[in-house]
Amino acid sequence: MILRYEGKEKFIFVANSKSASSSIEASRLANLADVRLTNAYACKHMSIEKIYERFGFIFKNFPFDSFLKFAVIRDPLEWVISWYNFRSRPSLKRSQLQNKSAYAGNLSFNEFWESNKGEFFLLPQTNRFFSPTQPHVKVNYIINQRTFLEDFEVVKEVLDLGSVKIPKKNRSLSRITSTEVDTSVKQDIQSFYQADYELIESLASFNDEGIKSFRSASKSNKSEHRAQRSPEEILSVIRYRLGVILQRS
């Protein structure tokens, strides 16, 4: 999770698991942030609802709707496979710091799914993006991992980031691909993650509305902030800008 509340454009990146979050956090975007939680054991993957609750003191001074709140969603089948591959890595078996039950190298994919379906780490991705009790607490732009570079261009343009390169991080060795998954398991995953699939299908309209809403709120908050300035503050800004112009001339 990375959050920027200072500067011209404010943003919150909600770090979904196994969905390029480490790559984004290793980019220049993270250097712009005022808050960075990039350790998986230190609330890196907080939901937007948890972020809203934990950093409420920030949103008292900087309106929540003035932030671009974005995340990455992954095809659910590919996402579960990524978790399976990640938990099958030999280092997890050897590590004394890890929970032994997390190791999946001795399980087939079917066994992994059946034994972990419904566990917290495999709950639908939409749980991270929307609050079930507060409708206004939600992300307003979601990147589809399959079209990551294209979708991230919108984030760069909206936040006026310029050139931002996203390095590839945390690649897992592949034990299985989607073509090798049994049809019955695929159908079970499609049913379990129905909300995720429906969101992916409607991303174009969801994102269009989210960007429009963000731009409108951002413009409104900037105008309100200017309207709240005292005459002394306005005069001070004018003097400062005139000083800069005179120095350059």
C-alpha positions as CSV (number, residue, x, y, z in Angstrom):
1,M,0.0,0.0,0.0
2,I,1.3,3.4,-0.9
3,L,-0.4,6.7,-0.3
4,R,0.3,10.3,-1.3
5,Y,-1.6,13.2,0.4
6,E,0.8,16.1,-0.4
7,G,1.3,17.6,-3.8
8,K,-0.8,18.4,-6.7
9,E,-2.4,15.0,-7.3
10,K,-3.1,12.6,-4.4
11,F,-3.4,8.8,-4.7
12,I,-3.8,5.5,-2.9
13,F,-2.5,2.3,-4.3
14,V,-4.4,-0.7,-2.9
15,A,-2.0,-3.6,-3.1
16,N,-3.8,-6.7,-4.2
17,S,-1.8,-9.9,-3.7
18,K,-0.1,-11.7,-6.6
19,S,-1.0,-8.8,-8.9
20,A,2.2,-6.7,-9.6
21,S,2.0,-4.8,-6.3
22,S,5.8,-5.4,-5.6
23,S,6.6,-4.1,-9.1
24,I,4.6,-0.9,-8.5
25,E,6.1,-0.4,-5.1
26,A,9.6,-0.7,-6.6
27,S,8.8,2.0,-9.2
28,R,9.2,5.8,-9.0
29,L,5.6,6.0,-7.9
30,A,6.6,4.8,-4.4
31,N,9.2,7.5,-4.1
32,L,6.4,10.1,-4.5
33,A,4.3,8.6,-1.6
34,D,4.1,10.0,1.9
35,V,3.1,6.6,3.3
36,R,4.6,3.3,2.2
37,L,3.7,-0.1,3.6
38,T,5.5,-2.6,1.4
39,N,6.0,-5.6,3.8
40,A,3.4,-8.4,3.4
41,Y,3.6,-8.9,7.2
42,A,3.1,-5.2,8.0
43,C,-0.3,-4.6,6.4
44,K,0.9,-4.2,2.8
45,H,-2.3,-5.8,1.4
46,M,-4.8,-3.8,3.4
47,S,-8.2,-3.4,1.9
48,I,-9.5,0.1,0.9
49,E,-11.8,-0.1,3.9
50,K,-8.9,-0.8,6.3
51,I,-6.9,2.0,4.8
52,Y,-9.8,4.4,5.3
53,E,-10.1,3.4,8.9
54,R,-6.4,3.3,9.8
55,F,-5.5,6.6,8.1
56,G,-8.7,8.5,9.0
57,F,-6.6,11.2,10.5
58,I,-5.2,12.0,7.0
59,F,-8.7,12.1,5.4
60,K,-9.9,14.6,8.0
61,N,-7.5,17.1,6.4
62,F,-7.5,15.8,2.8
63,P,-10.9,14.7,1.5
64,F,-11.0,11.0,0.7
65,D,-12.7,11.7,-2.7
66,S,-9.8,13.8,-3.8
67,F,-7.6,10.7,-4.0
68,L,-7.2,8.5,-7.1
69,K,-7.6,5.1,-5.5
70,F,-6.4,2.4,-7.8
71,A,-5.6,-1.3,-7.7
72,V,-4.8,-4.3,-10.0
73,I,-7.1,-7.2,-10.5
74,R,-6.1,-10.5,-12.0
75,D,-8.1,-13.2,-13.7
76,P,-9.2,-15.4,-10.7
77,L,-8.0,-18.7,-12.2
78,E,-4.6,-17.2,-12.9
79,W,-4.6,-15.6,-9.5
80,V,-5.2,-18.9,-7.7
81,I,-2.6,-20.6,-9.8
82,S,-0.1,-17.9,-8.9
83,W,-0.8,-18.5,-5.2
84,Y,-0.3,-22.2,-5.8
85,N,3.0,-21.7,-7.5
86,F,4.1,-19.2,-4.9
87,R,3.4,-21.5,-2.0
88,S,5.1,-24.4,-3.8
89,R,8.5,-22.7,-3.7
90,P,11.2,-24.8,-2.0
91,S,12.3,-21.9,0.2
92,L,8.9,-22.0,2.0
93,K,9.4,-25.7,2.9
94,R,12.9,-25.0,4.3
95,S,12.0,-21.8,6.2
96,Q,11.6,-22.2,9.9
97,L,9.8,-18.8,10.0
98,Q,6.9,-19.9,7.8
99,N,3.8,-21.8,8.8
100,K,4.4,-25.3,7.6
101,S,0.8,-25.7,6.5
102,A,1.3,-22.9,4.0
103,Y,3.7,-25.1,1.9
104,A,1.9,-26.5,-1.2
105,G,4.8,-28.3,-2.9
106,N,3.4,-31.7,-1.9
107,L,-0.1,-30.9,-3.1
108,S,-1.7,-31.1,-6.5
109,F,-3.5,-28.0,-7.7
110,N,-6.9,-29.7,-7.0
111,E,-5.9,-30.5,-3.4
112,F,-4.5,-27.0,-2.9
113,W,-7.8,-25.4,-4.0
114,E,-10.0,-27.7,-2.0
115,S,-8.0,-27.2,1.2
116,N,-7.7,-23.5,0.9
117,K,-10.9,-22.3,-0.8
118,G,-12.4,-19.8,1.5
119,E,-9.2,-19.0,3.4
120,F,-8.5,-15.3,3.9
121,F,-5.7,-15.1,1.3
122,L,-8.0,-16.6,-1.4
123,L,-11.1,-14.5,-0.7
124,P,-12.5,-12.7,-3.8
125,Q,-10.3,-9.8,-4.9
126,T,-13.3,-7.4,-4.8
127,N,-13.2,-7.6,-1.0
128,R,-10.1,-5.4,-1.1
129,F,-11.6,-2.8,-3.4
130,F,-15.0,-2.1,-1.9
131,S,-16.3,-1.6,1.6
132,P,-19.4,-3.7,2.3
133,T,-20.8,-1.1,4.8
134,Q,-19.6,2.3,3.4
135,P,-20.5,2.7,-0.3
136,H,-18.2,5.7,-0.8
137,V,-15.2,3.8,0.4
138,K,-14.0,2.1,-2.8
139,V,-11.4,2.3,-5.4
140,N,-12.2,4.3,-8.5
141,Y,-9.8,2.8,-11.0
142,I,-8.8,-0.8,-11.5
143,I,-6.0,-2.1,-13.7
144,N,-6.6,-5.4,-15.5
145,Q,-3.3,-7.3,-15.1
146,R,-3.7,-8.7,-18.6
147,T,-3.6,-5.2,-20.0
148,F,-1.4,-3.7,-17.3
149,L,0.8,-1.4,-19.3
150,E,-2.1,0.0,-21.3
151,D,-4.2,0.6,-18.2
152,F,-1.3,2.0,-16.2
153,E,-0.9,4.7,-18.8
154,V,-4.2,6.2,-17.6
155,V,-2.9,6.4,-14.0
156,K,0.3,8.1,-15.3
157,E,-1.8,10.6,-17.3
158,V,-4.3,11.4,-14.6
159,L,-1.6,11.9,-11.9
160,D,0.7,13.7,-14.4
161,L,3.5,11.3,-13.5
162,G,5.5,11.5,-16.7
163,S,7.8,8.5,-17.3
164,V,7.4,5.7,-14.8
165,K,9.0,2.3,-15.5
166,I,7.5,-0.7,-13.7
167,P,10.2,-3.4,-13.0
168,K,9.2,-7.1,-12.8
169,K,9.3,-8.4,-9.3
170,N,8.4,-11.6,-7.4
171,R,8.1,-14.0,-10.3
172,S,7.1,-17.5,-9.2
173,L,8.2,-20.7,-10.8
174,S,5.3,-22.3,-12.7
175,R,4.2,-25.7,-11.6
176,I,0.9,-25.6,-13.6
177,T,-0.8,-23.5,-16.2
178,S,-4.5,-22.7,-16.7
179,T,-4.7,-25.2,-19.6
180,E,-3.8,-28.1,-17.2
181,V,-6.5,-27.3,-14.6
182,D,-9.5,-29.8,-14.6
183,T,-12.7,-28.5,-16.0
184,S,-14.6,-29.1,-12.8
185,V,-12.1,-27.1,-10.8
186,K,-12.3,-24.3,-13.3
187,Q,-16.1,-24.2,-13.0
188,D,-15.8,-24.2,-9.2
189,I,-13.4,-21.2,-9.3
190,Q,-15.6,-19.3,-11.8
191,S,-18.5,-19.8,-9.4
192,F,-16.6,-18.8,-6.3
193,Y,-15.2,-15.7,-7.9
194,Q,-18.3,-14.6,-9.8
195,A,-18.1,-11.1,-8.4
196,D,-14.5,-10.8,-9.6
197,Y,-15.4,-12.0,-13.1
198,E,-18.3,-9.6,-13.3
199,L,-16.1,-6.7,-12.3
200,I,-13.5,-7.6,-14.9
201,E,-16.2,-7.7,-17.6
202,S,-17.4,-4.2,-16.6
203,L,-14.0,-2.5,-16.0
204,A,-14.3,-0.2,-19.0
205,S,-17.4,1.6,-17.8
206,F,-16.4,1.3,-14.1
207,N,-13.1,3.0,-14.8
208,D,-14.6,5.7,-17.0
209,E,-17.0,6.6,-14.3
210,G,-14.3,6.4,-11.6
211,I,-11.9,8.8,-13.4
212,K,-14.7,11.3,-14.1
213,S,-15.6,11.2,-10.5
214,F,-12.0,11.7,-9.3
215,R,-11.4,14.6,-11.7
216,S,-14.6,16.3,-10.6
217,A,-13.9,15.8,-6.9
218,S,-10.3,16.9,-7.3
219,K,-11.3,20.1,-9.1
220,S,-14.0,20.8,-6.6
221,N,-11.7,20.3,-3.6
222,K,-9.1,22.6,-5.1
223,S,-11.6,25.3,-5.8
224,E,-13.0,24.9,-2.2
225,H,-9.5,25.1,-0.8
226,R,-8.8,28.3,-2.8
227,A,-12.1,29.8,-1.6
228,Q,-11.2,29.1,2.0
229,R,-7.9,31.1,1.8
230,S,-7.8,34.4,3.7
231,P,-7.0,37.7,1.9
232,E,-3.6,37.6,3.6
233,E,-2.8,34.1,2.3
234,I,-3.9,35.1,-1.3
235,L,-1.7,38.3,-1.1
236,S,1.2,36.2,0.1
237,V,0.9,33.8,-2.8
238,I,0.7,36.7,-5.3
239,R,3.8,38.3,-3.8
240,Y,5.7,35.0,-4.0
241,R,4.8,34.4,-7.6
242,L,5.7,37.9,-8.6
243,G,9.0,37.5,-6.9
244,V,9.7,34.4,-8.9
245,I,8.8,36.1,-12.1
246,L,11.0,39.1,-11.4
247,Q,14.0,36.9,-10.5
248,R,13.6,35.1,-13.9
249,S,13.3,38.3,-15.9
